[in-house]
Amino acid sequence: NYEQGKIRLIAGEINNHEATIFLGLHFNMLSEWKIFWRSPGEAGYPPKVKFKNLQNILSNEIQWPYPKRFNYQGLYTYGYENETIIPIKIKIIDLDLPTNISVDVDFLTCNDVCIPKNIELDLVIPSFENVKDKKSNALLKKYINKIPTKVDNIKSIKNIFYETNRSRSFFKLYIDANQFSNKLDVFLEGDVNLSLDKPMLTKFEENNN
């Protein structure tokens, strides 16, 4: 526990074919406290995870669920509040060996003030065959399903425009929405800090003439 909430490390079911398993940083925050997404916006920084014990772990990859947008006194940020899970996909070297997982989590939690935290979490998995915590696995799946889809297929993007005037600049993206669900949203990331308002989504019928 920490003063503004709770955090624990949980494990899902093993994928025997790929020798992978999802861990999860499970946050339960007090009301109005938040943490940040991988691209935090105009303030903050995302949780950083350092594995202290890599025994029997070949690789690890944090996978970020889509965030909520926050506007605090004109500053736009992206993050999570209340309950959230940040999944971590790890690849196991030998499924027959027990694994002790130890991580340091460095994160920033904010309300009217921001407080940096550093917490050590441990998880012992004596046997991957017996990782059958149905509640934890269901929670992990819920947030794995919230991981945004990368638009790697250039056919999904019809056109991209960048326009600017004296007061503001903005992007216009024309996307083939038929390839996505009805709850379409867009998060832009890049090598530079981008301060972006919430996208305004407008449907239009393509003129084939």
DRENDO-1510 file (C-alpha; in Angstrom, 1 decimal, always signed):
<recs>
REC; n; res; u; v; w
REC; 1; ASN; +0.0; +0.0; +0.0 .
REC; 2; TYR; +0.9; +3.7; -0.4 .
REC; 3; GLU; -0.8; +6.8; +0.9 .
REC; 4; GLN; -2.8; +7.4; -2.3 .
REC; 5; GLY; -3.7; +3.9; -3.2 .
REC; 6; LYS; -2.6; +0.3; -3.6 .
REC; 7; ILE; -0.5; -1.6; -6.1 .
REC; 8; ARG; +0.2; -5.3; -6.5 .
REC; 9; LEU; +1.7; -7.6; -9.1 .
REC; 10; ILE; -0.6; -10.3; -10.5 .
REC; 11; ALA; -0.2; -13.1; -13.1 .
REC; 12; GLY; -2.5; -14.5; -15.7 .
REC; 13; GLU; -2.6; -17.8; -17.5 .
REC; 14; ILE; +0.4; -19.2; -19.3 .
REC; 15; ASN; +0.5; -19.6; -23.0 .
REC; 16; ASN; +2.3; -22.9; -23.3 .
REC; 17; HIS; +2.7; -22.7; -27.1 .
REC; 18; GLU; +4.5; -19.3; -26.9 .
REC; 19; ALA; +6.0; -19.8; -23.4 .
REC; 20; THR; +4.6; -16.4; -22.4 .
REC; 21; ILE; +2.5; -15.1; -19.6 .
REC; 22; PHE; +1.0; -11.8; -18.8 .
REC; 23; LEU; +1.8; -10.1; -15.5 .
REC; 24; GLY; -0.2; -7.0; -14.4 .
REC; 25; LEU; +0.6; -3.9; -12.3 .
REC; 26; HIS; -2.8; -3.7; -10.6 .
REC; 27; PHE; -3.4; -0.1; -9.3 .
REC; 28; ASN; -6.3; +0.9; -7.0 .
REC; 29; MET; -6.1; +4.6; -6.5 .
REC; 30; LEU; -8.0; +6.8; -4.1 .
REC; 31; SER; -10.6; +9.1; -5.6 .
REC; 32; GLU; -9.2; +11.9; -7.9 .
REC; 33; TRP; -5.7; +10.5; -7.9 .
REC; 34; LYS; -4.2; +9.4; -11.2 .
REC; 35; ILE; -1.1; +7.9; -12.8 .
REC; 36; PHE; +0.1; +8.5; -16.4 .
REC; 37; TRP; +0.1; +6.8; -19.8 .
REC; 38; ARG; +3.3; +6.0; -21.8 .
REC; 39; SER; +2.8; +9.4; -23.5 .
REC; 40; PRO; +1.7; +11.5; -20.6 .
REC; 41; GLY; +1.0; +14.8; -22.4 .
REC; 42; GLU; +2.0; +18.2; -21.1 .
REC; 43; ALA; +3.0; +17.0; -17.6 .
REC; 44; GLY; +4.0; +13.9; -15.7 .
REC; 45; TYR; +5.8; +10.7; -16.6 .
REC; 46; PRO; +4.7; +7.1; -17.1 .
REC; 47; PRO; +5.4; +4.2; -14.6 .
REC; 48; LYS; +8.8; +2.7; -15.1 .
REC; 49; VAL; +9.4; -0.9; -14.4 .
REC; 50; LYS; +12.8; -2.3; -13.6 .
REC; 51; PHE; +13.1; -6.1; -13.3 .
REC; 52; LYS; +15.5; -6.8; -10.4 .
REC; 53; ASN; +15.4; -10.6; -11.0 .
REC; 54; LEU; +15.5; -11.9; -14.5 .
REC; 55; GLN; +16.0; -15.5; -13.6 .
REC; 56; ASN; +14.1; -17.7; -16.0 .
REC; 57; ILE; +12.8; -14.6; -17.9 .
REC; 58; LEU; +13.9; -14.2; -21.5 .
REC; 59; SER; +12.2; -10.8; -22.2 .
REC; 60; ASN; +9.5; -8.5; -21.0 .
REC; 61; GLU; +7.3; -5.9; -22.6 .
REC; 62; ILE; +4.9; -3.4; -21.1 .
REC; 63; GLN; +1.7; -3.1; -23.1 .
REC; 64; TRP; -0.4; +0.0; -22.3 .
REC; 65; PRO; -4.2; +0.1; -22.3 .
REC; 66; TYR; -5.8; +3.2; -23.8 .
REC; 67; PRO; -5.8; +6.1; -21.3 .
REC; 68; LYS; -8.3; +8.7; -20.2 .
REC; 69; ARG; -7.8; +12.4; -21.1 .
REC; 70; PHE; -7.4; +14.9; -18.3 .
REC; 71; ASN; -7.6; +18.7; -18.4 .
REC; 72; TYR; -6.1; +20.4; -15.4 .
REC; 73; GLN; -6.0; +24.2; -15.6 .
REC; 74; GLY; -5.4; +24.0; -19.3 .
REC; 75; LEU; -2.9; +21.2; -19.2 .
REC; 76; TYR; -3.8; +18.2; -21.2 .
REC; 77; THR; -2.5; +14.9; -19.9 .
REC; 78; TYR; -3.3; +11.2; -20.5 .
REC; 79; GLY; -3.4; +8.6; -17.8 .
REC; 80; TYR; -5.5; +6.4; -15.5 .
REC; 81; GLU; -7.6; +6.8; -12.4 .
REC; 82; ASN; -9.4; +4.6; -9.9 .
REC; 83; GLU; -8.6; +1.0; -10.8 .
REC; 84; THR; -6.3; +0.1; -13.7 .
REC; 85; ILE; -4.0; -2.7; -14.8 .
REC; 86; ILE; -0.8; -2.2; -16.9 .
REC; 87; PRO; -0.1; -5.6; -18.5 .
REC; 88; ILE; +3.5; -6.8; -18.9 .
REC; 89; LYS; +4.1; -9.7; -21.4 .
REC; 90; ILE; +7.0; -11.9; -20.3 .
REC; 91; LYS; +8.6; -14.8; -22.2 .
REC; 92; ILE; +9.7; -17.7; -20.0 .
REC; 93; ILE; +12.9; -19.6; -20.6 .
REC; 94; ASP; +11.9; -22.9; -19.0 .
REC; 95; LEU; +8.3; -23.6; -18.0 .
REC; 96; ASP; +9.3; -26.4; -15.7 .
REC; 97; LEU; +11.3; -24.1; -13.4 .
REC; 98; PRO; +9.8; -22.0; -10.6 .
REC; 99; THR; +10.2; -18.3; -11.1 .
REC; 100; ASN; +10.7; -15.5; -8.5 .
REC; 101; ILE; +9.8; -12.1; -10.0 .
REC; 102; SER; +11.0; -8.9; -8.4 .
REC; 103; VAL; +10.4; -5.5; -9.9 .
REC; 104; ASP; +10.9; -1.8; -8.9 .
REC; 105; VAL; +8.1; +0.4; -10.0 .
REC; 106; ASP; +8.8; +4.1; -10.3 .
REC; 107; PHE; +5.7; +6.2; -10.9 .
REC; 108; LEU; +4.1; +9.6; -10.4 .
REC; 109; THR; +0.7; +9.9; -8.7 .
REC; 110; CYS; -1.1; +13.2; -9.0 .
REC; 111; ASN; -4.2; +15.1; -7.7 .
REC; 112; ASP; -3.7; +18.8; -7.0 .
REC; 113; VAL; -0.1; +17.9; -6.2 .
REC; 114; CYS; +2.1; +15.2; -7.7 .
REC; 115; ILE; +4.1; +12.8; -5.6 .
REC; 116; PRO; +6.8; +10.4; -6.9 .
REC; 117; LYS; +6.7; +6.9; -5.7 .
REC; 118; ASN; +9.1; +3.9; -5.8 .
REC; 119; ILE; +7.7; +0.5; -4.7 .
REC; 120; GLU; +9.2; -2.9; -4.9 .
REC; 121; LEU; +6.9; -5.8; -5.8 .
REC; 122; ASP; +7.5; -9.5; -5.6 .
REC; 123; LEU; +5.7; -12.5; -7.1 .
REC; 124; VAL; +6.6; -16.2; -6.7 .
REC; 125; ILE; +5.4; -18.6; -9.4 .
REC; 126; PRO; +6.3; -22.1; -8.1 .
REC; 127; SER; +4.7; -23.8; -11.1 .
REC; 128; PHE; +3.4; -22.3; -14.4 .
REC; 129; GLU; +1.0; -25.2; -14.7 .
REC; 130; ASN; -0.8; -24.0; -11.5 .
REC; 131; VAL; -1.2; -20.4; -12.4 .
REC; 132; LYS; -5.0; -20.5; -12.3 .
REC; 133; ASP; -6.2; -17.4; -10.5 .
REC; 134; LYS; -9.4; -16.9; -12.4 .
REC; 135; LYS; -10.1; -13.5; -10.9 .
REC; 136; SER; -6.7; -12.1; -11.8 .
REC; 137; ASN; -6.8; -13.6; -15.2 .
REC; 138; ALA; -10.2; -12.1; -15.9 .
REC; 139; LEU; -9.0; -8.7; -14.8 .
REC; 140; LEU; -5.9; -8.9; -17.0 .
REC; 141; LYS; -8.0; -9.9; -20.0 .
REC; 142; LYS; -10.2; -6.8; -19.4 .
REC; 143; TYR; -7.3; -4.5; -19.7 .
REC; 144; ILE; -5.4; -6.4; -22.4 .
REC; 145; ASN; -8.5; -5.8; -24.5 .
REC; 146; LYS; -8.1; -2.1; -24.0 .
REC; 147; ILE; -4.7; -2.0; -25.6 .
REC; 148; PRO; -5.0; +0.4; -28.7 .
REC; 149; THR; -4.6; -1.0; -32.2 .
REC; 150; LYS; -1.6; +0.4; -34.1 .
REC; 151; VAL; -2.6; +1.6; -37.5 .
REC; 152; ASP; +0.3; -0.2; -39.3 .
REC; 153; ASN; -1.8; -0.8; -42.4 .
REC; 154; ILE; -1.3; +2.3; -44.5 .
REC; 155; LYS; -4.6; +1.5; -46.3 .
REC; 156; SER; -6.5; +2.4; -43.1 .
REC; 157; ILE; -5.3; +6.0; -43.5 .
REC; 158; LYS; -6.7; +7.8; -46.5 .
REC; 159; ASN; -5.0; +11.2; -46.0 .
REC; 160; ILE; -3.2; +13.2; -43.4 .
REC; 161; PHE; -3.1; +17.0; -43.4 .
REC; 162; TYR; -1.3; +19.4; -41.1 .
REC; 163; GLU; -2.8; +22.9; -41.0 .
REC; 164; THR; -1.8; +25.9; -38.9 .
REC; 165; ASN; -2.9; +29.5; -38.4 .
REC; 166; ARG; -2.0; +32.3; -35.9 .
REC; 167; SER; -4.0; +30.8; -33.0 .
REC; 168; ARG; -3.4; +27.0; -33.3 .
REC; 169; SER; -2.3; +24.1; -35.4 .
REC; 170; PHE; -4.1; +20.9; -36.0 .
REC; 171; PHE; -4.0; +17.5; -37.8 .
REC; 172; LYS; -6.7; +16.1; -40.1 .
REC; 173; LEU; -6.7; +12.4; -40.5 .
REC; 174; TYR; -9.0; +10.6; -42.9 .
REC; 175; ILE; -9.4; +7.0; -41.7 .
REC; 176; ASP; -11.3; +4.1; -43.1 .
REC; 177; ALA; -13.5; +3.6; -40.1 .
REC; 178; ASN; -15.0; +0.3; -41.5 .
REC; 179; GLN; -11.9; -1.5; -40.2 .
REC; 180; PHE; -12.5; -0.4; -36.6 .
REC; 181; SER; -15.3; -0.6; -34.0 .
REC; 182; ASN; -17.9; +2.1; -33.6 .
REC; 183; LYS; -16.0; +3.5; -30.5 .
REC; 184; LEU; -13.2; +4.9; -32.6 .
REC; 185; ASP; -10.7; +7.1; -30.9 .
REC; 186; VAL; -7.2; +8.4; -31.9 .
REC; 187; PHE; -4.0; +8.9; -29.9 .
REC; 188; LEU; -1.1; +10.5; -31.7 .
REC; 189; GLU; +2.5; +9.8; -30.5 .
REC; 190; GLY; +5.8; +11.0; -31.9 .
REC; 191; ASP; +9.4; +11.7; -31.2 .
REC; 192; VAL; +8.5; +15.2; -30.1 .
REC; 193; ASN; +6.2; +16.4; -27.3 .
REC; 194; LEU; +2.8; +17.0; -28.8 .
REC; 195; SER; +0.1; +19.0; -27.0 .
REC; 196; LEU; -3.2; +17.8; -28.5 .
REC; 197; ASP; -6.8; +18.4; -27.6 .
REC; 198; LYS; -9.3; +15.6; -27.7 .
REC; 199; PRO; -9.9; +14.7; -31.4 .
REC; 200; MET; -13.1; +15.7; -33.0 .
REC; 201; LEU; -14.5; +12.8; -35.0 .
REC; 202; THR; -16.7; +13.4; -38.0 .
REC; 203; LYS; -18.1; +10.8; -40.2 .
REC; 204; PHE; -18.4; +11.3; -43.9 .
REC; 205; GLU; -19.3; +9.3; -47.0 .
REC; 206; GLU; -16.5; +8.9; -49.5 .
REC; 207; ASN; -17.3; +10.2; -52.9 .
REC; 208; ASN; -16.2; +7.7; -55.5 .
REC; 209; ASN; -17.0; +9.9; -58.4 .
</recs>
